[in-house]
């Protein structure tokens, strides 16, 4: 598991400490002699799908390095490690030429902290964010310290990924006559404004949050009054869905109150699938803990993509969806700590985004977007996949097209037969946020796995969508005889 965690920080056969990968063998009792290593970073791959990708049947011999490791007769033993960090799966195969006494460990599906040794000068801060920008409190009252995330990067990593780290520094309040930290909470002491600060672990600007202390009201509550002190807004600490209030629609303030009734979910049990309430879908999207797609999202029929980019804007386009009366757009900067924000509600099929939360888009930066189609009853008709696209003006680039081995974008198969699409996303200097993704319009006719292998299931026709992170797509027409 250690090597799987290490490649989340430095995607390389060199360890973050600067040592060769095989030195990890000496840290595991009974590991045997090192024989080789395969590594991979992928989005949502199962163990079977990952092995299929490593098999590299469609590659020339020169590109079959992983396959040669697997088939090398000297590599008689293998250890497999896997971790999921922020929705991205990191896999390793460690081969050994001699048998050892090391035993497999039980799968651990709970959050786990790994200790990784790295050279300090190679690590730099990517982002440090909190869910709140300011804290309002009354004198004499207390509130919880805010949750926050810190993500770092390794300067030599070959993939675009920010790794979450544990921050062991302390919160500090600038003026303790106005507020102080007591028993792990913020205590308002005197009317005024001060700053709550926490230093980043690996350089960069500290996280600063404004604290506003107001006079405590002595007026008793009126009979029948509703206490809304726990309601969540963009500027207060998040709580559960039942008290969510927000007003960030470009076209005018909107107040939504979220319930947690199962009737608000889609029939398939997801929060954003067809039939879910608009409120439930919005809460789920705004509280995504990673850049992974929410369960229930699909590429088709919306087929969201970025069609035009300037230094300060991104134009989004999507298909008209039958039964949809309006489309709600969410987005933010890419990064697991940047939760999607509601940007606009439109009736058309495109929108140019110039601002996110009153901040103009910056040149040469990657942004993520997701669109929800709603019917006249404010129920979800379809929710798109998340796309990642860059503005112009910097080193960031976007994919321009997708290619496959399907001639004239058609595949004809007999039941039970398979076809590997061999798809590739075309573009120079693109930072990969997610791998190519695949979707079948009818998995009962033909299904497709996450490495692009189509399997014919029963007689009929369907479409296979192959799409890159910014939404550029190739549609394959499949006929099963």
Backbone torsions as a table, in degrees:
resi	resn	phi	psi	omega
1	UNK	NA	-30.2	-176.2
2	UNK	-58.8	-46.3	-179.5
3	UNK	-66.4	-35.7	177.3
4	UNK	-61.6	-40.1	177.8
5	UNK	-69.7	-36.7	-177.7
6	UNK	-66.4	-37.2	-178.4
7	UNK	-73.5	-13.4	172.2
8	UNK	-69.2	-26.3	176.9
9	UNK	-92.3	-49.0	178.9
10	UNK	-127.7	103.8	-179.6
11	UNK	-79.5	92.9	-173.5
12	UNK	-169.2	162.7	172.4
13	UNK	-84.0	2.2	169.6
14	UNK	-99.7	135.0	-179.0
15	UNK	-74.9	156.7	178.9
16	UNK	-56.1	-24.0	178.5
17	UNK	-75.1	-11.4	-177.4
18	UNK	98.2	-6.2	180.0
19	UNK	-84.6	160.3	176.9
20	UNK	-68.8	155.1	-175.1
21	UNK	-60.6	-33.6	-174.9
22	UNK	-67.9	-13.2	178.4
23	UNK	-67.1	-16.7	178.1
24	UNK	-65.5	-25.5	179.7
25	UNK	-61.3	-36.4	-176.9
26	UNK	-69.8	-13.5	-178.3
27	UNK	-93.4	-3.4	179.8
28	UNK	-117.4	119.6	-178.2
29	UNK	-64.2	127.4	178.3
30	UNK	74.8	27.1	-175.3
31	UNK	-79.9	-15.5	-178.2
32	UNK	83.4	-171.6	-178.6
33	UNK	-91.8	135.5	-178.5
34	UNK	-67.1	140.9	179.3
35	UNK	-126.6	-18.8	179.9
36	UNK	165.5	169.9	-178.4
37	UNK	-146.0	134.9	168.6
38	UNK	-113.7	137.4	177.4
39	UNK	-130.1	156.8	178.6
40	UNK	-158.3	146.6	171.5
41	UNK	-124.9	124.0	-174.2
42	UNK	-147.6	165.1	179.8
43	UNK	-105.5	110.4	171.3
44	UNK	70.7	24.2	-180.0
45	UNK	-80.2	137.2	170.5
46	UNK	-81.0	171.0	178.7
47	UNK	-61.9	-40.9	179.4
48	UNK	-63.5	-43.9	-179.3
49	UNK	-67.8	-34.4	178.9
50	UNK	-67.7	-42.5	177.7
51	UNK	-62.6	-39.0	178.7
52	UNK	-62.2	-39.2	178.6
53	UNK	-67.9	-39.2	178.8
54	UNK	-69.1	-20.2	-175.9
55	UNK	-68.1	-30.7	169.1
56	UNK	55.0	43.5	-179.8
57	UNK	-65.7	-28.1	-176.8
58	UNK	-89.5	-0.2	-178.4
59	UNK	-92.3	153.4	170.0
60	UNK	-67.4	164.1	-176.7
61	UNK	-56.2	-37.4	-177.9
62	UNK	-64.9	-22.3	-179.1
63	UNK	-101.6	12.9	-176.6
64	UNK	-104.3	42.0	-179.1
65	UNK	-61.4	-41.7	178.8
66	UNK	-65.9	-43.7	-179.8
67	UNK	-61.5	-41.0	-179.2
68	UNK	-65.6	-36.1	175.4
69	UNK	-61.2	-43.4	-178.1
70	UNK	-65.4	-39.7	-174.6
71	UNK	-90.6	-6.4	-179.4
72	UNK	-59.7	120.7	-176.5
73	UNK	-65.5	-19.7	177.8
74	UNK	-76.9	-23.1	180.0
75	UNK	-87.5	88.3	-172.7
76	UNK	-91.9	-14.3	-177.4
77	UNK	-133.3	150.4	-179.0
78	UNK	-143.0	140.6	170.9
79	UNK	-116.6	136.2	-176.8
80	UNK	-118.0	130.9	178.6
81	UNK	-123.7	148.0	-179.0
82	UNK	-149.5	134.0	170.5
83	UNK	-135.4	152.9	174.6
84	UNK	-116.0	119.0	-178.1
85	UNK	-121.0	113.8	178.0
86	UNK	58.8	30.2	178.6
87	UNK	93.5	-10.3	178.1
88	UNK	-100.1	133.9	-179.7
89	UNK	-92.6	132.3	176.4
90	UNK	-117.2	124.4	-175.0
91	UNK	-120.8	144.9	171.8
92	UNK	-137.1	146.0	167.0
93	UNK	-118.6	123.5	178.3
94	UNK	-111.9	115.2	-175.9
95	UNK	-97.2	147.1	178.9
96	UNK	-135.1	143.7	179.4
97	UNK	-88.8	-14.3	-179.2
98	UNK	-127.2	149.2	179.2
99	UNK	-72.9	143.6	177.9
100	UNK	-125.0	-177.6	-179.4
101	UNK	-104.2	2.2	-179.5
102	UNK	-63.6	140.8	-178.9
103	UNK	-111.7	151.3	178.6
104	UNK	-65.4	145.0	177.3
105	UNK	-96.7	154.6	177.5
106	UNK	-68.1	146.2	176.3
107	UNK	-62.4	136.7	-179.5
108	UNK	-119.7	107.6	-176.3
109	UNK	-96.5	12.5	178.7
110	UNK	-103.0	156.2	178.8
111	UNK	-55.0	133.8	-175.9
112	UNK	-133.8	138.8	177.6
113	UNK	-100.6	126.7	176.4
114	UNK	-105.0	141.6	173.6
115	UNK	-96.2	120.2	-177.1
116	UNK	-120.4	128.3	177.5
117	UNK	-87.2	126.8	-178.5
118	UNK	-144.6	158.4	174.6
119	UNK	-77.0	124.1	-175.9
120	UNK	-56.8	-35.6	-177.1
121	UNK	-71.9	-13.1	179.9
122	UNK	-90.5	-10.9	-175.8
123	UNK	-104.2	135.4	176.6
124	UNK	-138.8	154.6	-177.7
125	UNK	-71.6	130.5	173.7
126	UNK	-94.0	-51.2	178.0
127	UNK	-160.6	154.6	175.9
128	UNK	-142.5	111.8	-171.0
129	UNK	-136.2	153.6	173.1
130	UNK	-121.7	159.7	177.2
131	UNK	-72.2	-12.2	-177.0
132	UNK	-124.2	150.1	176.9
133	UNK	-106.2	-18.5	176.8
134	UNK	-154.5	159.2	-179.5
135	UNK	-126.4	123.9	177.2
136	UNK	-104.2	130.2	-176.8
137	UNK	-147.6	154.4	177.4
138	UNK	-101.4	151.0	-178.9
139	UNK	-60.6	137.2	-179.2
140	UNK	87.1	-7.2	-179.9
141	UNK	-108.7	164.0	-179.8
142	UNK	-123.1	159.2	174.2
143	UNK	-146.9	158.5	-177.3
144	UNK	-70.8	150.5	172.5
145	UNK	-66.7	144.5	-174.8
146	UNK	-71.8	149.6	171.1
147	UNK	-77.4	151.6	179.8
148	UNK	-154.5	166.5	176.3
149	UNK	-131.6	149.0	173.9
150	UNK	-131.8	129.3	-179.7
151	UNK	-126.6	141.0	-177.4
152	UNK	-125.1	167.8	176.0
153	UNK	-132.4	155.2	173.4
154	UNK	-101.6	132.1	-172.8
155	UNK	-63.8	-20.1	-177.1
156	UNK	-103.3	4.1	-178.6
157	UNK	-68.9	144.4	-176.1
158	UNK	-99.2	5.2	175.3
159	UNK	-123.7	158.2	179.9
160	UNK	-89.1	93.1	-177.9
161	UNK	-150.7	131.2	176.2
162	UNK	-101.6	129.5	-173.1
163	UNK	-99.6	126.3	177.1
164	UNK	-69.5	140.3	179.2
165	UNK	-129.0	160.5	177.2
166	UNK	-86.4	124.6	179.6
167	UNK	-95.8	119.8	-177.2
168	UNK	-102.7	6.8	177.2
169	UNK	-76.0	174.3	-176.3
170	UNK	-110.1	151.5	171.3
171	UNK	-71.4	141.5	178.1
172	UNK	-132.4	134.8	175.9
173	UNK	-104.2	129.3	-173.8
174	UNK	-62.7	-46.9	-177.0
175	UNK	-119.2	100.2	-176.5
176	UNK	-78.1	-1.7	172.8
177	UNK	-80.4	-19.4	179.7
178	UNK	-94.9	-41.1	178.8
179	UNK	-154.6	153.8	177.3
180	UNK	-145.5	163.3	176.5
181	UNK	-94.9	121.9	-178.0
182	UNK	-136.2	123.5	179.9
183	UNK	54.7	39.6	176.2
184	UNK	77.6	11.5	178.7
185	UNK	-131.9	162.7	176.6
186	UNK	-89.8	127.0	178.4
187	UNK	-109.9	122.4	174.4
188	UNK	-76.7	130.2	-175.8
189	UNK	-115.1	-43.5	-177.2
190	UNK	-144.0	153.3	-178.9
191	UNK	-62.9	131.2	179.2
192	UNK	154.7	-171.4	-178.5
193	UNK	-129.4	136.7	176.8
194	UNK	-144.4	-176.4	-175.1
195	UNK	-123.8	135.1	172.3
196	UNK	-98.3	128.5	-173.5
197	UNK	-132.8	145.8	173.5
198	UNK	-140.4	127.8	-178.3
199	UNK	-74.5	143.9	174.1
200	UNK	-74.9	153.1	-176.3
201	UNK	-76.6	-27.9	-173.5
202	UNK	-128.4	52.2	178.0
203	UNK	77.6	-174.6	-178.2
204	UNK	85.5	175.4	-177.1
205	UNK	-71.7	141.7	177.1
206	UNK	-70.3	162.0	174.7
207	UNK	-83.7	125.6	-179.4
208	UNK	-123.9	134.0	179.8
209	UNK	-132.2	129.7	-178.9
210	UNK	-75.2	136.7	174.5
211	UNK	-113.4	122.7	177.8
212	UNK	-110.9	116.2	-179.6
213	UNK	-105.7	123.9	-179.8
214	UNK	-112.5	165.6	179.4
215	UNK	-69.2	138.5	-180.0
216	UNK	-72.4	128.8	-179.6
217	UNK	-77.5	133.7	178.8
218	UNK	-97.6	-3.3	-176.9
219	UNK	-69.4	123.9	-179.7
220	UNK	-68.0	152.3	179.7
221	UNK	-68.9	141.8	178.5
222	UNK	-76.5	148.3	178.2
223	UNK	-55.9	133.3	178.5
224	UNK	82.2	0.1	-179.9
225	UNK	-69.9	148.2	-179.6
226	UNK	-98.1	126.3	177.7
227	UNK	-84.9	110.6	-179.9
228	UNK	-110.8	26.3	-176.6
229	UNK	-67.5	-17.3	-179.1
230	UNK	-98.4	7.8	-180.0
231	UNK	-69.0	144.5	-176.1
232	UNK	-98.9	127.8	172.0
233	UNK	-126.6	179.9	-179.0
234	UNK	-62.0	-18.6	-173.8
235	UNK	-113.2	15.5	177.6
236	UNK	-133.0	171.8	-177.7
237	UNK	-68.0	141.6	-179.8
238	UNK	-73.0	142.0	173.2
239	UNK	-128.5	-154.1	-175.9
240	UNK	-79.6	167.7	-173.3
241	UNK	-60.7	-25.5	-169.0
242	UNK	-69.9	-9.6	179.9
243	UNK	-125.8	27.6	-173.8
244	UNK	-81.0	129.5	178.5
245	UNK	-132.1	133.7	-179.8
246	UNK	-150.7	157.2	179.7
247	UNK	-151.5	70.2	-177.1
248	UNK	-124.3	21.8	178.0
249	UNK	-74.1	131.0	179.8
250	UNK	-57.8	-31.9	-171.6
251	UNK	-93.3	14.8	177.6
252	UNK	134.0	152.6	-178.1
253	UNK	-65.3	141.2	177.8
254	UNK	-133.4	137.9	176.1
255	UNK	-114.9	120.6	-179.9
256	UNK	-118.7	132.8	175.3
257	UNK	-110.5	121.4	-174.8
258	UNK	-93.0	134.9	172.3
259	UNK	-104.9	170.4	179.7
260	UNK	-120.6	29.4	179.6
261	UNK	-72.8	142.9	177.6
262	UNK	-64.1	-21.1	178.1
263	UNK	-67.0	-18.4	-179.7
264	UNK	-83.5	-8.1	178.9
265	UNK	-91.8	163.2	177.1
266	UNK	-69.7	158.8	177.5
267	UNK	-56.3	-27.8	179.0
268	UNK	-82.6	3.8	176.7
269	UNK	88.3	-1.6	-179.4
270	UNK	-90.7	162.4	-177.5
271	UNK	-87.1	-15.7	-176.8
272	UNK	-124.1	3.0	-179.8
273	UNK	-73.5	172.4	-178.4
274	UNK	-58.5	126.4	179.1
275	UNK	102.3	-13.7	177.5
276	UNK	-69.4	154.3	177.8
277	UNK	-74.4	153.9	179.0
278	UNK	-59.9	-37.1	-177.7
279	UNK	-66.7	-43.6	-179.8
280	UNK	-65.3	-42.4	178.7
281	UNK	-62.5	-43.0	-178.6
282	UNK	-64.9	-42.3	179.2
283	UNK	-61.6	-43.4	-179.2
284	UNK	-62.7	-43.3	-178.1
285	UNK	-68.2	-42.8	-178.7
286	UNK	-70.4	-13.1	-178.9
287	UNK	-117.4	23.7	175.8
288	UNK	-61.6	132.3	-177.7
289	UNK	-90.0	-0.6	178.9
290	UNK	-155.2	-179.0	177.3
291	UNK	-86.2	7.9	178.5
292	UNK	-73.2	152.6	178.1
293	UNK	-66.3	141.0	174.5
294	UNK	-68.9	147.5	178.8
295	UNK	-60.6	129.1	-177.5
296	UNK	107.5	-13.7	178.5
297	UNK	-76.7	147.4	179.3
298	UNK	-138.9	154.1	177.5
299	UNK	-73.0	-50.8	177.4
300	UNK	-96.4	148.1	13.3
301	UNK	-92.9	-6.1	-176.0
302	UNK	-67.2	-41.8	179.7
303	UNK	52.1	50.5	-178.3
304	UNK	-60.9	136.6	176.9
305	UNK	-152.8	162.6	174.5
306	UNK	-97.0	119.3	-173.7
307	UNK	-102.5	-18.1	179.8
308	UNK	-156.0	139.9	179.5
309	UNK	-133.8	140.7	169.5
310	UNK	-122.9	-173.3	178.4
311	UNK	-67.1	-23.9	-174.2
312	UNK	-130.0	13.8	-179.3
313	UNK	-154.5	157.5	176.0
314	UNK	-136.4	126.6	177.7
315	UNK	-96.5	127.9	178.3
316	UNK	-106.9	142.2	176.6
317	UNK	-136.1	152.6	178.7
318	UNK	-152.6	169.0	-178.9
319	UNK	-84.2	150.9	172.7
320	UNK	-66.3	132.3	-178.3
321	UNK	-109.1	127.8	-179.3
322	UNK	-60.2	129.4	179.1
323	UNK	90.3	-9.3	-179.7
324	UNK	-85.5	136.7	178.9
325	UNK	-106.2	-23.8	178.2
326	UNK	-156.0	164.3	-176.4
327	UNK	-130.3	129.0	-178.5
328	UNK	-106.7	129.4	-175.7
329	UNK	-108.3	132.3	176.0
330	UNK	-123.7	150.8	178.7
331	UNK	-173.8	171.6	177.1
332	UNK	-174.5	179.0	172.0
333	UNK	-64.0	148.8	176.5
334	UNK	-65.8	149.9	-178.1
335	UNK	133.9	137.8	-174.4
336	UNK	-64.0	-24.3	-178.4
337	UNK	-87.4	-9.1	179.9
338	UNK	-95.9	94.3	-176.7
339	UNK	-73.9	143.3	-179.8
340	UNK	-58.4	142.0	176.9
341	UNK	-116.9	151.6	177.6
342	UNK	-72.7	123.3	-174.4
343	UNK	-105.9	-39.4	-176.7
344	UNK	-168.4	158.4	170.7
345	UNK	-125.0	123.8	-175.4
346	UNK	-133.3	163.2	176.8
347	UNK	-101.7	-16.4	-179.4
348	UNK	-86.5	-162.4	-171.9
349	UNK	-122.6	23.9	174.8
350	UNK	-160.6	159.0	179.0
351	UNK	-159.7	133.0	175.6
352	UNK	-95.7	120.1	-178.0
353	UNK	-96.1	123.4	179.2
354	UNK	-117.1	-21.3	-178.5
355	UNK	-138.1	151.8	171.2
356	UNK	-131.9	116.8	-177.4
357	UNK	53.2	48.1	177.1
358	UNK	70.9	1.8	178.5
359	UNK	-103.6	131.0	-179.7
360	UNK	-67.9	148.0	175.8
361	UNK	-65.6	143.7	-178.6
362	UNK	-101.1	151.4	-178.7
363	UNK	-71.0	146.7	175.1
364	UNK	64.5	31.0	-179.5
365	UNK	-122.8	150.8	178.2
366	UNK	-91.6	137.4	178.1
367	UNK	-128.4	154.5	179.8
368	UNK	-119.1	147.3	-177.7
369	UNK	-143.7	152.2	175.6
370	UNK	-146.8	142.4	-176.6
371	UNK	-124.0	138.4	177.5
372	UNK	-117.0	125.8	175.6
373	UNK	-92.5	128.6	-177.0
374	UNK	-119.4	147.0	175.8
375	UNK	-91.2	-174.2	-175.9
376	UNK	-68.0	-17.1	178.7
377	UNK	-96.7	13.4	-178.7
378	UNK	59.3	40.9	174.3
379	UNK	-112.6	148.0	-177.7
380	UNK	-70.6	129.5	171.1
381	UNK	-94.1	-41.3	176.8
382	UNK	-163.2	147.3	174.8
383	UNK	-121.1	129.6	-177.4
384	UNK	-74.2	167.1	167.2
385	UNK	-74.1	161.5	175.0
386	UNK	-77.4	132.0	174.0
387	UNK	-110.5	153.9	179.8
388	UNK	-124.0	122.8	-176.5
389	UNK	-143.1	152.6	-174.4
390	UNK	-111.9	145.5	170.0
391	UNK	-76.2	163.1	179.2
392	UNK	-82.6	170.3	172.6
393	UNK	103.7	-1.7	179.8
394	UNK	-139.2	-159.0	-180.0
395	UNK	-80.9	-17.8	-178.1
396	UNK	-66.1	138.1	-179.6
397	UNK	-132.4	166.2	179.0
398	UNK	-120.9	154.9	173.3
399	UNK	-69.4	145.7	-177.2
400	UNK	-103.7	-27.8	-179.6
401	UNK	-164.4	170.1	176.8
402	UNK	-122.2	135.6	177.2
403	UNK	-118.0	151.7	175.7
404	UNK	-140.1	174.0	178.0
405	UNK	-90.3	2.3	178.9
406	UNK	-74.9	119.3	-178.9
407	UNK	-71.4	128.2	-178.7
408	UNK	54.3	28.6	177.4
409	UNK	59.1	33.2	179.3
410	UNK	-129.3	143.1	175.8
411	UNK	-136.0	128.5	177.7
412	UNK	-119.3	126.1	-175.0
413	UNK	-136.6	152.8	169.3
414	UNK	-88.9	154.5	-179.0
415	UNK	-54.1	130.8	179.5
416	UNK	91.9	-16.0	-180.0
417	UNK	-82.4	162.4	-178.3
418	UNK	-127.6	161.5	176.6
419	UNK	-147.0	128.8	177.7
420	UNK	-94.7	122.4	-175.3
421	UNK	-70.1	-28.4	-178.4
422	UNK	56.1	41.5	-174.5
423	UNK	-73.9	148.2	176.1
424	UNK	-139.6	141.3	173.5
425	UNK	-93.6	127.2	-174.6
426	UNK	-98.7	127.9	178.4
427	UNK	168.8	144.2	-179.0
428	UNK	-98.9	140.1	174.6
429	UNK	58.5	34.5	177.8
430	UNK	-89.4	129.7	174.9
431	UNK	-83.2	122.4	-174.5
432	UNK	-79.2	120.5	173.9
433	UNK	-97.2	-39.4	174.7
434	UNK	-141.6	156.0	177.3
435	UNK	-74.2	170.4	170.6
436	UNK	-54.2	141.1	-178.9
437	UNK	-121.3	155.2	-174.0
438	UNK	-132.0	148.1	179.6
439	UNK	-151.7	136.6	177.4
440	UNK	-102.1	138.9	178.0
441	UNK	-75.0	-19.6	178.6
442	UNK	-153.6	94.4	-177.6
443	UNK	-68.2	-14.1	176.9
444	UNK	-74.3	-24.4	177.2
445	UNK	-89.7	-50.7	178.3
446	UNK	-151.8	131.5	177.3
447	UNK	-106.8	159.9	178.1
448	UNK	-135.0	135.2	179.5
449	UNK	-92.7	-177.9	-171.8
450	UNK	-77.5	-2.6	173.1
451	UNK	-107.0	7.1	174.2
452	UNK	88.0	21.0	177.6
453	UNK	-93.5	120.3	179.0
454	UNK	-90.2	134.5	175.9
455	UNK	-121.3	121.6	179.5
456	UNK	-74.4	130.0	-175.4
457	UNK	-107.9	-47.5	179.1
458	UNK	-155.5	164.8	-176.6
459	UNK	-59.4	135.0	179.8
460	UNK	149.8	-170.6	178.1
461	UNK	-129.7	152.8	175.0
462	UNK	-159.6	177.2	177.8
463	UNK	-117.6	143.3	172.7
464	UNK	-112.9	122.5	178.7
465	UNK	-97.5	127.3	176.3
466	UNK	-117.2	116.8	-172.3
467	UNK	-137.0	144.6	179.8
468	UNK	-89.7	176.0	-172.8
469	UNK	-63.1	-25.4	179.9
470	UNK	-97.2	7.5	174.2
471	UNK	96.8	-9.2	176.2
472	UNK	-62.5	140.4	-163.9
473	UNK	-142.6	153.0	169.9
474	UNK	-125.0	129.7	-179.5
475	UNK	-104.8	122.0	-179.4
476	UNK	-106.1	126.6	178.4
477	UNK	-90.5	119.5	-175.0
478	UNK	-110.6	132.4	175.2
479	UNK	-120.0	125.3	176.5
480	UNK	-107.2	121.6	-176.2
481	UNK	-91.3	NA	NA
